[in-house]
Amino acid sequence: STIEFTGGLHATIVKQVHLKNPKSHTLAYNAILVGRDADDFSLPKGNAVTIPPTREDFINVEFTIRFLHPAEAVLILISNKVDGLDGATLTFSLKSEVKNIDPLGTIKCRSPCYEL
């Protein structure tokens, strides 16, 4: 599935990936970011998540829109063996889009158009 980060230029956007464990054993994942713009995305709460049996948890993904061009990366959640059991590897496409550009400030100045 795709997670979209939309907002204004220079905005920081945090999205949560909801992880649910319906099984009767603990699941653990290591998250990695790969792709062309993976360095622009971050995992502020760390790259490891453990989900107890029949519980749910979230992993936060943060992105600051620094450029006008769309950014793309992939979030991969790789299962760690807990009690000898593995979960499925999960992948999410991360994409950004600039919706607006708000000026940081304005400057007024006077200047002649030209001089003879």
C-alpha positions as CSV (number, residue, x, y, z in Angstrom):
1,S,0.0,0.0,0.0
2,T,1.0,3.6,-0.4
3,I,1.4,6.2,2.3
4,E,1.2,9.8,1.0
5,F,2.9,12.8,2.6
6,T,1.1,15.9,1.3
7,G,1.5,19.5,2.5
8,G,3.3,22.8,2.1
9,L,6.9,23.3,1.2
10,H,9.1,23.0,4.3
11,A,6.3,21.3,6.3
12,T,7.1,18.3,8.5
13,I,4.6,15.5,8.2
14,V,4.3,12.5,10.5
15,K,2.3,9.4,9.4
16,Q,1.6,6.4,11.5
17,V,1.6,2.8,10.2
18,H,-0.9,0.8,12.1
19,L,0.3,-2.7,12.9
20,K,-2.0,-5.3,14.3
21,N,-1.1,-8.8,15.7
22,P,-4.0,-11.2,15.6
23,K,-1.8,-14.2,16.5
24,S,-1.2,-15.7,19.9
25,H,2.6,-15.1,19.8
26,T,4.7,-11.9,19.9
27,L,5.7,-10.3,16.6
28,A,8.9,-8.2,16.2
29,Y,9.9,-6.1,13.2
30,N,12.9,-4.1,12.1
31,A,12.1,-1.2,9.8
32,I,14.3,0.1,7.1
33,L,13.9,2.8,4.5
34,V,15.2,2.3,1.0
35,G,15.0,4.1,-2.3
36,R,15.9,7.2,-4.1
37,D,14.8,9.7,-1.4
38,A,15.1,7.4,1.6
39,D,17.4,9.8,3.4
40,D,14.6,12.4,3.5
41,F,12.3,10.1,5.5
42,S,13.0,9.1,9.1
43,L,11.7,6.8,11.9
44,P,11.7,9.2,14.9
45,K,10.9,6.5,17.5
46,G,13.5,4.1,16.2
47,N,13.4,1.2,13.7
48,A,12.3,-1.6,16.0
49,V,8.7,-2.5,17.0
50,T,7.4,-5.3,19.1
51,I,3.7,-6.3,19.1
52,P,2.4,-8.5,21.9
53,P,-0.2,-11.2,21.1
54,T,-3.6,-9.9,20.0
55,R,-2.4,-6.3,20.4
56,E,-1.6,-3.4,18.0
57,D,1.1,-0.8,17.7
58,F,2.2,2.0,15.5
59,I,5.4,3.0,13.8
60,N,5.9,6.7,13.0
61,V,7.4,7.8,9.7
62,E,8.5,11.5,9.4
63,F,9.1,13.5,6.3
64,T,10.1,17.2,5.8
65,I,9.2,18.5,2.3
66,R,12.4,20.2,1.2
67,F,12.0,20.2,-2.6
68,L,9.2,20.7,-5.2
69,H,9.8,17.4,-6.9
70,P,7.9,14.3,-5.4
71,A,10.0,12.2,-3.1
72,E,9.8,8.4,-3.2
73,A,11.0,5.6,-0.9
74,V,10.0,2.2,0.4
75,L,9.4,1.3,4.1
76,I,10.2,-2.4,4.7
77,L,9.3,-4.1,7.9
78,I,11.4,-7.3,8.3
79,S,10.2,-9.8,10.9
80,N,12.5,-11.0,13.7
81,K,12.0,-14.5,15.1
82,V,10.4,-14.4,18.5
83,D,9.7,-17.7,20.2
84,G,10.9,-19.4,16.9
85,L,8.1,-17.8,14.9
86,D,8.4,-15.3,12.0
87,G,5.8,-12.8,10.7
88,A,5.4,-11.7,7.1
89,T,7.6,-9.1,5.6
90,L,5.6,-5.9,5.1
91,T,6.3,-3.2,2.5
92,F,4.9,0.3,2.1
93,S,5.5,2.8,-0.7
94,L,6.2,6.3,0.6
95,K,5.4,9.3,-1.7
96,S,5.3,13.0,-1.2
97,E,3.5,15.9,-3.0
98,V,3.8,19.6,-2.5
99,K,0.3,21.1,-2.2
100,N,1.1,24.7,-1.6
101,I,4.0,27.1,-1.1
102,D,3.7,29.6,1.7
103,P,6.3,32.4,1.7
104,L,8.6,32.5,4.7
105,G,8.4,36.3,4.6
106,T,8.1,39.4,2.3
107,I,10.6,42.1,1.5
108,K,9.5,45.6,0.2
109,C,12.0,47.6,-1.8
110,R,12.1,50.5,-4.2
111,S,14.3,50.6,-7.3
112,P,14.2,52.6,-10.5
113,C,13.3,50.5,-13.6
114,Y,16.3,52.0,-15.4
115,E,18.4,55.1,-15.6
116,L,19.6,57.1,-18.6
